[in-house]
């Protein structure tokens, strides 16, 4: 039962990324300042991609710690 609830939570977290990204494509961000010469909208997208990448690497490390003998028990 715990693994089912964890799978549902992971799926909902992954699916919610698209709900949070949608405002980036709709907003114009005309009055926002540039950060290091880069538009604010681009900074938001870069931060999201970096967060997504870091979460993938953390997930890989987490699975290694949970299943030290290998995911399939080989």
C-alpha positions in Angstrom: 0.0 0.0 0.0 2.9 2.4 0.8 4.4 1.8 -2.7 1.1 2.6 -4.4 0.7 5.8 -2.4 4.3 6.8 -3.2 3.7 6.1 -6.9 0.6 8.3 -6.9 2.4 11.1 -5.2 5.3 10.9 -7.6 2.9 10.9 -10.6 1.0 13.9 -9.3 4.2 15.8 -8.6 5.5 15.0 -12.1 2.2 16.0 -13.7 2.0 19.3 -11.7 5.2 20.5 -13.4 3.1 21.3 -16.5 0.5 23.2 -14.4 3.3 25.4 -13.0 5.0 25.9 -16.3 1.9 27.1 -18.2 2.0 30.6 -16.6 5.5 31.1 -18.0 4.2 30.7 -21.5 1.2 33.0 -21.0 2.8 35.8 -19.1 4.6 38.6 -21.0 6.9 39.8 -18.2 7.4 43.2 -19.9 8.2 45.2 -16.8 10.4 42.7 -15.1 14.1 43.4 -14.7 16.9 41.6 -16.6 19.1 39.5 -14.4 22.8 39.4 -15.6 21.4 40.6 -19.0 19.0 37.7 -19.3 15.2 38.2 -19.5 13.2 37.2 -16.3 11.1 34.7 -18.2 14.2 32.9 -19.4 15.6 32.8 -15.9 12.4 31.2 -14.7 12.5 28.5 -17.4 16.2 27.8 -16.8 15.6 27.5 -13.0 12.8 25.0 -13.8 15.0 22.9 -16.1 17.8 22.9 -13.5 15.4 21.9 -10.8 14.0 19.1 -12.9 17.5 17.9 -13.8 18.6 17.9 -10.1 15.4 16.0 -9.1 16.2 13.3 -11.7 19.7 12.8 -10.4 18.5 12.8 -6.8 15.9 10.2 -7.8 18.6 8.0 -9.3 20.6 8.3 -6.1 17.6 7.6 -3.9 16.8 4.4 -5.9 20.4 3.3 -5.4 20.1 3.8 -1.7 16.7 2.0 -1.4 17.8 -0.9 -3.7 21.6 -1.3 -3.1 21.6 -4.8 -4.8 20.0 -3.4 -8.0 16.5 -2.5 -8.9 15.6 -6.0 -10.1 17.5 -7.9 -7.5 20.2 -9.1 -9.9 
